[in-house]
Structure formats: C-alpha cells, structure tokens
Amino acid sequence: MPTEIEGTHKIGEHELFTKSWKPDEPPKAKLIFIHGFNDHIDRYYTLFPTLASRGIEVHGFDQRGWGRSVRKPEHKGLTGPTSTVISDIVSFIKQHLPSSVPVFVMGHSMGGGETMILASDPQYEDLMPSIRGWILESPFINFPKGQEPGGITVFLGRLAGRFLPHKQRLSALPAENLTRDPEVVKSLKEDELIHDMGTLEGLAGLLDRAALLSQGKAKLNKGVRSIWLGHGTKDMGTSYEASDAWMRQQTQVKDREFKTYDGWYHQLHADQPDNRLVFANDVADWILARLGPEDVHQTSAAKL
C-alpha cells in the first residue's frame, strides 16, 4: 500500500500544507500536482493512490488561500497575484529537484491553467529541462459555452480587484456541475475545507491567465517536451472546446496528446466510480511510457 505523508512547505512567513503518496518500492517517476479552484489536495480520490501503486511518487500542496493552508478566516481565497501563485508552485517544484527519476507536473482546472502559465513564463525557462512532461486535467482556459461572464462584468471585476484586492466574494460552482456521482456532490457540499470564497484580486488573476491562454498570448517555453491534456465533453466548469483549440495550436511540441472523455464532467478524477481508475491509469500509462528514450516520442505523430 502507498505511504501517505503530511507536511508543510514554508515560503517566507507562509506555511503551505503538503501531502505525498509514496510507492512501496523506489519510485520510477515523480508527479507534482496543482489542485483547482475552491479545492484541496485531499479531494482527488483514487488518483494519487493509483499512481503510487504503479510506481509514481506524488507530491501536492494546498495552495495559498485554500484547504489546510488557510489558518485564519481572512485568508480564505487570498491567493495573491499571479506572480505569487506561480512563484509558490515553482518553490514547491524546486523542493523536489534535483531528482534521480523523471519529474512531471500536473494541474487540474485552475491548477491546469496555472501549470500552462508557468510552462509559458520566460522567467522560469531554466526550469523546463527538469520537467519531463506536463499533464492537464480539464484546465481553465475559458468558460463553457453559455456561461461566459459579460464584458462589463469582467471589466468591473478587474477594476474592483485593483482597489479592493483582498475583498472576499462567494464564487463557487454548483457541486452538481462538477461530477456525475451524487456521493461526490454530497461530499463537496459537506467538506469543511471547501469555503467557496475567492478574493477580487485572485479572481481577476484567474480571468487574466485564462485570457492569455485562450488568446494565444502565453507561448510555451522552448524547453517544453511533452504535454497530455484530458477533458470531458460535458464539462460545465471549463471549456472542452477551448482545451481542444489550445492543444491544436501547440504544434511546436511534437509529443502531445489530447484525450477526450465522452460525457464526463469537470472532475475526471471523481467522475462515476467505475471511471476513476480509467482516468488514473490513463495518466499513469502516459507517464510510464515516457521513462525511456525521448526520441521515440519526439518523432511520433501527435494524437489530436
């Protein structure tokens, strides 16, 4: 059975809650995981234990403003600006470097968007050779069709974020929109670590990152070698079409794959109970297939 280890990662005066899932045997690879909006690292069901059971060591943390990294009510949703969000992720990744086994980075929803922004930030181009592959689960690139906020709403929200950056605002998606499993819906509503709160600054940053990605203004660094993106066609949290379009634009990355989950909702890791192992093993298979010579993958056709 995989071993679960809790801890903290200190950045300045802030302590972030961390958790690792370690295989019984020496790991074949390491995965750094970035969770989504209004979420925390303990809500990923069988994904991390399954990866660990297949030899992939998993490390994650509750981002600033979320989960057990929140220690005061006024810290709920207090992520800071995008520069802080990304530097937190980089700090956590570097804690696990150098590594004797290949390192992969995976992000879900908001965390998927953050992962892509990190991989596109020239400031962190020197980190790219240390990351063997980037994995995206239902990343936030745009809103689903029919759920886009109006232009005036977005403008006023960004303006308010400049003057009242720490003002909190209830910003949760309906739990029923995230998964088809009624038991997971129930647990989302009852989870005391899910506070449904964002700050104006954090929400503005979320929108800004999505705009950079959807408009093609964020360009992946040259050192990005491999990308896998999985998205459900019935996602009501983020846009399946935006993910498809974004992946088709990444022609400079020869080893890339877009995986469609027909009929699945936003949380692929917490979809119907029978499907969770399918998703977890898809991720594990992709990682384990990239532990050998890279030229095998670089010369193969991208699966889009």
Secondary structure, 3 states (H helix, E strand, C coil): CCEEEEEEEEECCEEEEEEEEECCCCCCEEEEEECCCCCCCCCCCCHHHHHHHCCEEEEEECCCCCHHHCCCHHHCCCCCCHHHHHHHHHHHHHHCCCCCCCEEEEEECHHHHHHHHHHHCHHHHHHHHHCCEEEEECCCCCCCCCCCCCHHHHHHHHHHHHHCCCCEEECCCCHHHCCCCHHHHHHHHHCCCCCCEEEHHHHHHHHHHHHHHHCCCCCCCCCCCEEEEEEECCCCCCCHHHHHHHHHHCCCCCEEEEEEECCCCCCHHHCCHHHHHHHHHHHHHHHHCCCCCCHHHHCCCCEC
